[in-house]
Amino acid sequence: MMTQRVDDEHDHRLAAGKLPSALLGRLIENYRTAPDPSVIVPPGIGRDAAAIGFDDGVLVVKSDPITFATAIAARYLVAVNANDVACLGATPRWLTVVGLFPEGRTTETEVEGTFADLRDVCAEYGISLIGGHTEITPAVNHPVLIGTLLAETTRARLLEPGGAREGDEILLTKSVGLEGTALLAAEKRDELLPVLGEQRLREARKLLYRPGISVVADASAALAGEGVHALHDPTEGGVATGVWELAETSGHGAEIEMEALPILPETRSICDHFGIDPLGLLSSGALLIAVAPNTTQTVLARLRNARVVASKIGRVTGKGEPCVLMQPAGGRVPLARFVSDEVTRVL
């Protein structure tokens, strides 16, 4: 029989976005199922996928939805799920999808278009679309796709979360707020046209495709040799929240150099216009990498050879330390953590 927990202390409405970290951590700890020795990577803060061991092989499992209205939901769905399994050193192989479509507004053509998009994007990644569920329902007011991706790796290649070590240097591929920049450029085109101009606005929208929101190639290049201790792809809540998650999973803190952060001019212009912080902006397509300091240049070279742009942005600090942002003049301020992505303040 299902019971409902009632606690006045926690009985308040939650904001849109991820669950607050403290709440999610409490729920995971309080409602764990019995331990299973085959589960190598169980649920936890900053653990974006699970890993199950079978002899020498490992099955990595990830579920993620696309809940915002977008014409390229299929591309988002495959990318965000593939990114998380790639961060564990796994190759994406099989995908199931639940598609929920609004009652009274969905045509056969729209549903067929989603199926076609999923097939095409899966083909790009070498993923087999193996099943799922499709439903017309009054519970949603725009299409919602929920994916579960299965990936494979070996025990030797598996990169478990929480491996960052004190003294590791932190690299970031591509740039801050990549996904959010493209999304706002598309959704707020008319408002941003006088700010950016037609050419820059068009280039900002194309960021979803070039360099794109996938980090599968980034992770593969980083893991092609020694030196990498942890990978994490910052998504909702941006690079700042991603740094917190990377650090906290290993019980450490971090120092991030403000001047070292790669931020595109288009991202700065859009954030300045809307009064939002680029460090809290959707950042799928970027990858955080914690590397042993004596291998930093080697890892950067591997990324360059794979045509992946990367920057050194900071370092991992001691156990239990906070995450801080190092100012150009030498000051230190707490690194912000975003419960709701900055995009939600605009859309």
C-alpha positions as CSV (number, residue, x, y, z in Angstrom):
1,M,0.0,0.0,0.0
2,M,1.4,3.4,-1.0
3,T,1.8,6.0,1.8
4,Q,2.1,9.7,1.4
5,R,4.6,11.7,3.5
6,V,3.2,14.8,5.0
7,D,5.6,17.4,6.5
8,D,4.6,21.0,6.9
9,E,8.3,22.0,6.8
10,H,8.5,20.9,3.2
11,D,4.9,21.6,2.2
12,H,5.5,24.4,-0.3
13,R,5.3,24.8,-4.1
14,L,8.4,24.0,-6.1
15,A,9.7,26.2,-8.9
16,A,10.1,25.0,-12.5
17,G,13.3,23.1,-13.2
18,K,15.4,20.5,-11.5
19,L,14.5,19.6,-7.9
20,P,16.6,21.5,-5.4
21,S,19.8,19.6,-4.7
22,A,19.2,19.2,-1.0
23,L,15.7,17.9,-1.6
24,L,16.8,15.4,-4.3
25,G,19.6,14.2,-2.1
26,R,17.2,13.6,0.8
27,L,14.7,11.7,-1.4
28,I,17.4,9.5,-2.9
29,E,18.8,8.6,0.5
30,N,15.4,8.1,2.2
31,Y,13.8,6.0,-0.6
32,R,16.5,3.8,-1.9
33,T,15.6,0.2,-2.8
34,A,17.6,-2.7,-1.4
35,P,21.2,-2.8,-2.6
36,D,21.9,-4.9,-5.7
37,P,25.5,-6.0,-6.1
38,S,25.3,-5.8,-9.9
39,V,24.6,-2.0,-9.8
40,I,28.0,-0.4,-10.2
41,V,26.8,3.2,-10.4
42,P,23.7,3.7,-8.2
43,P,21.6,6.9,-8.1
44,G,23.0,10.0,-6.4
45,I,23.6,13.8,-6.9
46,G,25.7,14.4,-10.0
47,R,25.1,10.7,-11.1
48,D,23.3,11.3,-14.4
49,A,23.2,7.6,-15.5
50,A,23.2,4.2,-13.9
51,A,25.7,1.3,-14.6
52,I,25.0,-2.4,-14.3
53,G,27.7,-5.0,-14.5
54,F,27.5,-8.2,-16.4
55,D,30.7,-10.3,-16.3
56,D,33.2,-8.1,-18.1
57,G,30.6,-5.9,-19.7
58,V,28.7,-2.9,-18.3
59,L,25.2,-1.7,-19.3
60,V,24.7,2.0,-18.8
61,V,21.2,3.3,-18.6
62,K,19.9,6.9,-18.8
63,S,16.4,8.5,-18.9
64,D,15.7,12.1,-19.7
65,P,12.7,14.0,-21.1
66,I,12.3,16.9,-23.5
67,T,9.5,18.9,-21.8
68,F,9.8,22.3,-23.6
69,A,8.1,23.0,-26.9
70,T,10.6,22.8,-29.8
71,A,10.5,21.7,-33.5
72,I,13.7,19.7,-32.9
73,A,12.6,17.7,-29.9
74,A,14.0,14.5,-31.3
75,R,17.5,15.9,-31.7
76,Y,17.4,17.3,-28.2
77,L,16.2,14.0,-26.8
78,V,18.9,11.8,-28.3
79,A,21.7,14.3,-27.6
80,V,20.9,14.9,-23.9
81,N,20.7,11.1,-23.2
82,A,23.7,10.2,-25.3
83,N,25.8,12.9,-23.6
84,D,25.2,11.4,-20.1
85,V,26.1,7.9,-21.1
86,A,29.2,9.2,-22.9
87,C,30.4,10.8,-19.7
88,L,30.6,7.3,-18.2
89,G,32.7,6.1,-21.1
90,A,29.9,4.2,-22.7
91,T,28.7,3.9,-26.4
92,P,25.0,4.7,-26.9
93,R,23.3,1.7,-28.6
94,W,19.5,1.3,-27.9
95,L,16.7,3.9,-27.3
96,T,13.1,3.6,-26.2
97,V,10.9,6.7,-26.3
98,V,7.6,7.6,-24.7
99,G,5.8,10.3,-26.8
100,L,2.9,12.2,-25.2
101,F,0.9,14.5,-27.5
102,P,-1.8,17.0,-26.7
103,E,-5.4,15.9,-27.2
104,G,-7.4,17.9,-29.8
105,R,-4.4,19.5,-31.4
106,T,-2.3,16.7,-32.7
107,T,-2.4,15.5,-36.3
108,E,-1.2,12.2,-37.8
109,T,1.3,14.2,-39.8
110,E,2.9,15.7,-36.6
111,V,3.2,12.3,-35.0
112,E,4.7,10.8,-38.2
113,G,7.1,13.7,-38.3
114,T,8.3,12.9,-34.8
115,F,8.9,9.2,-35.7
116,A,10.9,10.3,-38.8
117,D,13.0,12.7,-36.8
118,L,13.8,10.1,-34.2
119,R,14.8,7.6,-36.9
120,D,17.1,10.1,-38.6
121,V,18.8,11.4,-35.4
122,C,19.3,7.8,-34.1
123,A,20.9,6.9,-37.4
124,E,23.4,9.8,-37.0
125,Y,24.5,8.4,-33.6
126,G,24.4,4.7,-34.6
127,I,21.5,4.1,-32.2
128,S,18.7,1.5,-32.7
129,L,15.2,2.8,-31.8
130,I,13.8,-0.3,-30.2
131,G,10.4,0.6,-28.8
132,G,8.4,2.8,-26.3
133,H,4.9,4.1,-26.1
134,T,2.9,6.8,-27.9
135,E,-0.2,8.5,-26.5
136,I,-2.6,11.3,-27.1
137,T,-3.5,12.8,-23.7
138,P,-5.1,15.9,-22.1
139,A,-2.3,15.8,-19.6
140,V,0.1,17.9,-21.8
141,N,-0.3,21.1,-23.8
142,H,2.6,20.4,-26.2
143,P,4.5,17.3,-27.2
144,V,6.6,15.7,-24.6
145,L,9.2,13.1,-25.4
146,I,10.8,10.8,-22.7
147,G,13.8,8.7,-23.7
148,T,15.6,5.8,-22.0
149,L,18.9,5.1,-23.6
150,L,20.9,1.9,-23.1
151,A,24.7,2.0,-23.7
152,E,27.5,-0.4,-23.4
153,T,31.1,-0.3,-22.1
154,T,33.6,-2.4,-20.3
155,R,34.6,-2.4,-16.6
156,A,38.0,-1.1,-17.6
157,R,36.6,1.7,-19.7
158,L,33.8,2.7,-17.3
159,L,34.4,6.1,-15.8
160,E,32.4,6.2,-12.5
161,P,31.1,9.6,-11.3
162,G,32.9,11.1,-8.3
163,G,36.4,10.6,-9.5
164,A,37.6,14.2,-9.4
165,R,40.7,14.7,-7.1
166,E,42.1,17.7,-5.3
167,G,44.5,19.5,-7.6
168,D,42.9,18.3,-10.8
169,E,42.6,20.9,-13.5
170,I,39.1,21.6,-14.9
171,L,38.7,21.9,-18.7
172,L,35.6,23.1,-20.5
173,T,34.9,22.2,-24.2
174,K,33.2,24.6,-26.6
175,S,31.6,27.5,-24.7
176,V,29.4,28.6,-21.9
177,G,25.6,28.7,-22.4
178,L,25.7,27.2,-25.9
179,E,22.3,25.6,-25.9
180,G,20.6,28.5,-24.1
181,T,22.0,31.0,-26.6
182,A,20.6,29.0,-29.6
183,L,17.3,28.5,-27.9
184,L,16.8,32.2,-27.0
185,A,17.9,33.3,-30.4
186,A,15.2,31.0,-32.0
187,E,12.4,31.7,-29.5
188,K,13.0,35.5,-29.1
189,R,14.0,36.3,-32.7
190,D,11.9,39.4,-33.1
191,E,13.1,41.0,-29.8
192,L,16.8,40.1,-30.5
193,L,16.9,41.1,-34.1
194,P,17.8,44.8,-33.3
195,V,20.2,43.7,-30.7
196,L,22.3,41.2,-32.7
197,G,21.3,41.9,-36.3
198,E,20.2,39.3,-38.8
199,Q,23.6,37.6,-39.5
200,R,24.6,37.2,-35.8
201,L,21.1,36.0,-34.9
202,R,21.2,33.4,-37.6
203,E,24.7,32.2,-36.4
204,A,23.4,32.0,-32.8
205,R,20.5,29.8,-33.9
206,K,22.9,27.5,-35.8
207,L,24.8,26.8,-32.6
208,L,22.4,23.8,-32.0
209,Y,24.0,22.2,-35.1
210,R,27.5,23.7,-35.3
211,P,29.3,23.0,-33.0
212,G,26.1,21.3,-31.7
213,I,24.8,20.1,-28.4
214,S,26.4,16.6,-28.4
215,V,29.5,15.9,-26.3
216,V,29.9,12.3,-27.4
217,A,32.9,13.2,-29.6
218,D,34.3,15.3,-26.8
219,A,34.1,12.5,-24.2
220,S,35.5,10.0,-26.7
221,A,38.6,12.1,-27.4
222,A,39.2,13.0,-23.8
223,L,39.0,9.3,-22.8
224,A,41.3,8.1,-25.6
225,G,44.3,8.1,-23.2
226,E,45.2,8.5,-19.5
227,G,44.6,11.5,-17.2
228,V,40.9,12.0,-17.1
229,H,39.3,11.5,-13.6
230,A,35.8,12.8,-14.2
231,L,33.4,14.0,-16.9
232,H,30.2,16.0,-16.5
233,D,28.0,17.7,-19.1
234,P,26.4,20.9,-17.8
235,T,22.8,21.2,-18.8
236,E,20.0,22.9,-16.9
237,G,21.5,25.5,-14.5
238,G,24.4,26.0,-16.8
239,V,28.2,25.7,-16.3
240,A,28.0,27.0,-12.8
241,T,25.6,24.3,-11.6
242,G,27.6,21.7,-13.6
243,V,30.8,22.7,-11.7
244,W,29.0,22.3,-8.4
245,E,27.7,18.9,-9.5
246,L,31.2,17.7,-10.7
247,A,32.8,18.8,-7.5
248,E,30.1,17.7,-5.0
249,T,29.9,14.2,-6.5
250,S,33.5,13.7,-5.4
251,G,33.1,15.6,-2.1
252,H,35.4,18.5,-3.3
253,G,35.2,22.1,-4.1
254,A,36.4,24.1,-7.1
255,E,38.0,27.4,-8.1
256,I,36.9,28.8,-11.4
257,E,38.7,31.6,-13.2
258,M,36.2,34.2,-14.5
259,E,38.5,35.4,-17.2
260,A,39.2,31.9,-18.4
261,L,35.6,31.1,-19.2
262,P,34.9,30.9,-22.9
263,I,31.7,32.9,-23.6
264,L,30.7,33.8,-27.2
265,P,29.9,37.4,-28.0
266,E,26.4,36.4,-29.0
267,T,25.9,34.8,-25.6
268,R,27.1,37.9,-23.8
269,S,24.8,40.2,-25.9
270,I,21.7,38.0,-25.3
271,C,22.4,37.7,-21.6
272,D,23.0,41.4,-21.2
273,H,19.8,42.2,-23.1
274,F,17.7,40.0,-20.8
275,G,19.6,40.7,-17.6
276,I,20.5,37.0,-17.0
277,D,23.8,35.3,-16.1
278,P,25.5,33.2,-18.8
279,L,26.9,30.9,-16.2
280,G,23.3,29.7,-15.4
281,L,22.3,29.3,-19.0
282,L,21.5,25.9,-20.6
283,S,24.9,24.5,-21.7
284,S,24.4,21.1,-23.5
285,G,27.2,20.8,-26.0
286,A,29.9,21.8,-23.4
287,L,31.8,19.2,-21.4
288,L,33.5,19.6,-18.0
289,I,36.6,17.5,-17.7
290,A,38.7,16.9,-14.5
291,V,42.2,15.9,-15.4
292,A,45.4,15.2,-13.5
293,P,47.5,18.4,-13.8
294,N,50.5,16.6,-15.4
295,T,48.3,15.4,-18.2
296,T,46.4,18.6,-19.0
297,Q,48.3,19.4,-22.1
298,T,48.1,15.9,-23.4
299,V,44.3,15.8,-23.0
300,L,44.0,19.3,-24.6
301,A,46.0,17.9,-27.5
302,R,43.7,14.9,-27.9
303,L,40.7,17.3,-28.0
304,R,42.4,19.5,-30.6
305,N,43.2,16.5,-32.8
306,A,39.5,15.6,-32.6
307,R,38.7,19.3,-33.6
308,V,37.1,20.0,-30.2
309,V,37.9,23.4,-28.8
310,A,38.7,23.3,-25.0
311,S,39.8,25.7,-22.3
312,K,41.3,25.3,-18.9
313,I,38.9,27.2,-16.5
314,G,40.0,26.2,-13.0
315,R,40.9,23.5,-10.6
316,V,39.4,21.1,-8.0
317,T,40.0,22.1,-4.4
318,G,40.0,20.2,-1.1
319,K,37.4,18.0,0.5
320,G,34.3,19.8,1.7
321,E,35.4,23.2,0.3
322,P,32.9,25.4,-1.6
323,C,32.9,26.3,-5.3
324,V,34.2,29.8,-5.9
325,L,34.6,32.2,-8.8
326,M,38.0,33.9,-9.0
327,Q,37.6,37.6,-10.0
328,P,40.0,39.3,-12.5
329,A,41.2,41.6,-9.7
330,G,42.0,38.7,-7.4
331,G,38.8,38.6,-5.4
332,R,36.9,35.4,-4.6
333,V,33.1,35.2,-4.6
334,P,30.8,32.1,-4.2
335,L,30.0,30.4,-7.5
336,A,26.3,30.8,-8.1
337,R,24.1,27.7,-8.2
338,F,20.9,27.9,-10.2
339,V,17.9,26.0,-9.1
340,S,16.1,27.1,-12.2
341,D,17.9,27.7,-15.5
342,E,18.2,31.3,-16.6
343,V,16.3,30.5,-19.7
344,T,13.1,30.1,-17.6
345,R,13.3,33.8,-16.6
346,V,12.9,34.7,-20.3
347,L,10.6,32.0,-21.8
